[in-house]
């Protein structure tokens, strides 16, 4: 039988705990709190404070949002006397909460937090016009190791350059996701003398201005991710000895032809491409019309992630995505994610079949993953048959392949024509039939060979 104390509202328990004398008393009494607060208060003894709303409450009404924000304020007020804080993580809908969000960021920096993470889960940006080099210069950033923002607008690019220089000597991870800069049409960010920086993620979805990234010196950088506007550019320096993982996406790639899907010179690409262990690319299906450049070679690439935007007029180009396999001779895993465009996608039988014969073979690929679209509504229809035929085509040409995952959970309909839809029972029958055919293809290759379908 549950204790009546567990029925107490969070606000009341929070007031009681904030007046306790020692951390040990707080930990003992934290069992009174609901689950979301229990983990928070148990970490007061030196861990990271976390304030996250559950998925179903991330985009709720304003009254509930301000109630949650008020609880965060109360919790942080009770820690006002602490000199240092290991970390502060806050995540929920920050729509209309610029003042509150800014107050939390300032609190984390004032307490010399090692980690500061602020995530807005809805596309309603909080704005940080005061996040400037002058503001940062007034704080001790020597302990800051992790800084991540999501859904924040009006960020001064000079502040980002300030952070990615010698002013944050301990910084290991820096990420801006779905953020927007203030300022002019072109933003330049230079990364120099970031000796401890291991991960840099800059994703500017919806950003109007173009971003130029200059990676001149980051000797510890291992992971780099960039998502930019149409004329964005990345310039790699010659002091990135540990770069092993890279992701590139955004309109700058979708607007390019496949032979120059990265706006980099062959010289720049040669400097780091042979060392990569993992590469992620966001491509439009029309980018696949031309083969990759002859100089392109990923000598050590083990994992390749392709995010392909489907186009109704060019489904025959999809099979050309396998051309990249020949530039990665030791590739172990290929993951392809199908993403819908703005038009519904229809399967055109006259131009969609796999090539009848192929001259390429890949002898290292062992794992193939094909994932469906990320969004569903009446006008977004992507046929599972794309995945099924592409999987069969790759299996035929990769004797080493022994594991296949086909995730069709986001596929609701298969279209055989513009006006005719096949029901879900028939779709499931097609999937089962395709699975049997692929299992037959894999027989005898390895004792661990398997086909796995995730279907809903």
N, C-alpha and C positions, 0 to 999 in steps of 0.2 A: 504494500500500500504506500502510495507516495506521501511525502511529508507535506503538511499544509504550507510550510515555508516556501515550497517550490511554486506555490500559486501566487506569491508576491510579484507585483509588477516590477519590471527592470528598473524603473526610475527610483522606486523606494529602496531596493537592494543596493543600487548604485550609491545613493546618499549614505547608506549605512557603511558600506565598504570604504568610501572615500574618507571617512573619519576614523578608520582603524589606525592603530599606532604603528604596526609593523607589517612587513611584507608577509611574514609567516601567518599572521592573522588573516590577511587578505586571501592567501592561498587556501586556508582551511574553510573560510566562509564562501569561497567562490562556487562551492557546490550548490548554493542557493540560486545561482544565476541560471537563466535559460542558456541553451547551448551556445548561442552566438556570443554571449558575454563571458561564459565560463573560460573559454580559451583565451580571451583577451586578458582577463585579470590574472590568470595563472602565469602569464608571461611577464608580469610586472617585476618579478625578481631578477630580470636582466635579459629577457628575451625581446621579441618584436611584438608590438601592439598591432592587432588586426581588427579592423572594423569593416566587415563585408556583409552586405545584404544578400539573401538567397536569390537565385536566378529569377524566381517568379515575382520577387518584390523589387527588382532593380529599376523598373520603369513604372512605378506606382504613382499615386496622387501626391500633390504637393504637401498636403497635411502630414502624410506619413513620412515623406522625405524630410521635412523640417523637424519632425519628432526624432527621427534617427540622428539628424545633425545635432540636435540639442543634446542627445545622449553622448555623442562624441565630445562635444564641448565640455560637458560635465566631467567626463573621464579624464580629459587632458588637463582640466583645471585642477583636479586632485593631484596631478603630478607636477604642478608648477614649481615645487621646491627641488625637484630632481635636477642635478647638473647635467647628466648625460642620459641618452636613450639609445638603446641598440637599434631600434627601427620602428617605423610607423607606416602601416599599410592601410589605406582607406579605399574602398571601392563600392560605389553605387551611382545612381543617377544624380549628377551635379547640376542639372538644369536650373538656372536661376540662383545658383549658390556660389557665385564668384567670391563674395566676401568671406563666407565660411571656409571655402576651399583654400583661399589664400591664407587665412588665419592658421589653418592646419599645417600648410607648407612652412610658414614662418616659425611655427612651434617646433617642427621637426629640425629645422636648421639651427634654431636657437639652442636646442638641446643637443646639438652636435650628433645627430643620429647617423648611424652607419648606413642605414637603409631608409629611403624615403620613396614610397610608391603611392601615387594618386591616380585612380582609374575611374573615369566616367563611363558607365556602360550604355548610355543612350547617346544618340548623335545630336545632343544639344550642348554646345560647348560652354564651359566656364572659361572666363577670360583672365589672363594674368598680365595686364599691362605694366605692373610694377616689377615683374621678374626681369631685372636689368643687371648689367655688370656692377653698377653702383650699389644695388641692393645686396648682391652676392658678396661684394667686397667687405661689407659690414659684418660678415659671419665667418666663423672658423669652419672651413670645409675640409680640414685635414683628415677627419675620420670618415668622411662620406665615401662609401664603397659602391652603393647601388642607388641609382636615381632613375625612376621610371614615371612618365606621365602618359595618360591616355585621355583623349577627348578634351584637350585644352587649347584655347585659341589665343591669338594676340601675344605670342611669345616673341620676345626680342631675340633675333638670331645672334646678336652680339653676346647675349647671356649664354647661349649654347657654346659659342666659341670660347667664352671665358671658362666654362666648365671643362671643355675638352682641351685645355692647355695645362700649364703647370700649376694652376690654382687648386686642383683637386688631385693631389699626389697619390691618394689611395683608391681612386675610382676604378672599379673593375667592370661594372655593367652600367650602360646608359641606354635608355630607350625612350623614344617619342613615338607614340602610336596614335594615328588618327588626329594629329595635332596640326595647328595652323600657325604660320608666322605672321607677324605684323611687318609692315614695311613695303618696299617696292616690288617691282616685277621679277627681279632676280635676287636670290639670297645665296651668299657664299659662306660655307662653313668649312673652316680649316681644322684638321685634327693634327696636332703636333705635340711632341714631347709628352704623350700620354703613356708613360712607361708601364703602368699596371693595367691599362684598359684591355679587357679580354673579350667583351661583347659590346657591339655598337649596332643599334637598331633605329633607323630613321624612316618612318612610314607616314607620308603626308598625303593620305587619301582625301580628296576634295580640296587640296591646296591649289589656289589659283596661280601663285607665283612659281617660277622655276627655281630649282635648288641645285646648286653646284657644290659637290662634296670634294674636298681635297684631302686625301689621306696621305699626308706627307711622312709622318713618323708615329708609329704605334707598334713598338717592338713586341708587345705581348698580345696584340689583337688576334683572336682565334676565330671569332664569328662576326660577320658583317651582313646586315640586312638593309635594303634600301627600296623604297616605294615612292616614286616621284611623278611630277607632271611631265607634259609632252617634251619639253626642251631641257629637262634636267640632265645632269651630267655627273659622272663620278671619275675622278682622276686619282689614280693609284701612284704612290711614290715608291721608292726602292727600299724602304725600311719597314717591311711587313713580313718578317721572316716566319711568323707562326700562323699566318692566316690559313685556315683549313676548311671553313664553312662559309658559304656566301649565298644570299638570296637576293634576286633582283625582280622588281615588278613595277607596275604603274603604266600610265599612258605613254611614257617615254619609250617603253618596250613595245607596246601594242601598235604604235605608229611606225615602227621600224620594220624593214624587211628581215627575213630570217637570217640572212648572211651577215647582218650587222645588228642582231637583236640586242647587243650591248653597245652603247655608243662609246666604245673604247678602241684605241688603236691596237693593232696586233702586237705591238711592242709592249704596251701596258698589260695586255692579257697574258702574254707569255711570261710575265714576271711572277704571276701567282697562280694561273690556271693549272700548271702541272703539279702543284702542291695540294690542290683541293681534295678533301675527303668527301665533301658533300656540297651539292649545288642545287639551288631552287630557282626556277624560271617561271615567270608569268607570261604567257604567250597568247596572241590571238591566232585562231586557226588559219587565217590567211598568211601569218608569218611563216607557215610551213611550206610555202610553195617552192622556195629555193633551198638547196642543200646547205649545210653549214660550211664555213670557209675551210679550205684545205689546211690552213695553218693551225686550226683548232685541235688541240689534243689535251685530254685530261688523263695524264698518265697514272694518277693514283686515286681517281674518283671512285668511291664505293657506293654512294647513294645519290640518285638523281630524282628530284621532285619537279614535276611539270604541272603547272596550273594553266589549263587551256580553256580559253573563252570560245565557246561553240558559236559558229556562224552558219546560218541555214543554207548559204550559197556555196559553201566550200567544204562539205563533209569529206569529200574525196581526199582532201589534203591531210586528214587526220593521221593516216598511216605513215606519212612522211615524218612524224615525230620520232619514229624509230631510227631515223638517220643519225640522231645524236648518239645512239649506242655505239656506233663505229668510232666516235671520237673518245670513247671511254672504254678501253680494252679490258680493264679489270673490274668493271661495274658489277656490284653484287645485288643491288636492289633498285628497281624502277617503280616510282609511284606517280600515277597520273590522276589529276583531279579535274573533272569536267565542271566548268562554271558557265552558267547561262549568260547570254547577252540580253539585249533589250527586246528582242523579237522571239516569239516562240520558234522552237527548232523542229523541223519536220525531216523525217528520214526519206531521202530520195533514192529509190532503189536503183535507178539508172546510173547514178554516179557515186554510190556509197560502198560498193563491194571492195574487199581487200584485193590487192594485186594477185593475179593468178600465179605468178612465179616470182621468185626473189633470188638475188645473187648474194645476199648478205647472210652471215651467220655470226652469232655471238656465243662464245664458249665460257663466259664467266658469270653471266646473269643467273641468279638462283631464285630471286623473290620478285614477284610482280604484284603490284597493288593498283586497282582501278577504283576510283571513288566517284560518286555521282555529284549532282549539282548541289549548291549550298542553299538555294532558295526555291520555294514552291508557291505557285498560285496558278490561277486558271490559264494565264498566258505564258507560263514557263513550263514547257514540256520537252524533256530530253529523253530520247529513246534508249532503253537499256541495250538495244541491239548494237549500238556504237561500242559499248564496253565489251560485249560478247564477241563480236567479230575481231576487234582489235586484240583481245586476249588470245583468241585462237591463232591469229596471225603471228603474234610474238612467240607463242609456244612452239609453233612450227619451225621458227628460225632460231631458237635458242635451245640447243640440246642439253644445256646445263640446268635449265629451269626446272625446279621441283616444288615450288610453293606459289599458289595464286590466290589472292584475295580479291573478290569482286563485291564491292559494297553498293547495293542498289536501294538502300533505305530511303534515299531522297528521290527515287524515281516513282512517279505515281501512274504514268500512262505511257504506252507505246503508240506512236502514230504511224499508220501505214499510208495515210494521205492527209490532206489538209482538213477534210471534214469527217474522216472516219477514225474512230478510236477503238482499240481492242480492250476488252475488259480485263480486270486484274487476274482472274483465274487463268485466262489464256496467257497473260504475261508470265505468271508463275510457271506454267507449263513449259514455255519457251526457255526459261531459266534452268529448269530441271533437265531439259533435253540438252542444253548447251553444256551443263555441268558434266553430264555423262560422257559427252563427246570429248571434253577436255581431259577428264580422268582417264579415258582410253588412250589419249595422246601421251599422257605422263607415265603410263604403266611401264615398268621395267627400268625407269631412269634412276630411281633411288627408293630405298625403303621408307624414307620420310616424305615422299612426294604426296602432295595433297592439294585439293581445290576447296576453298572455303567461300561460301556465299553468305552475305548478310542481307536478308530481305525483309521488308516490312510492307 
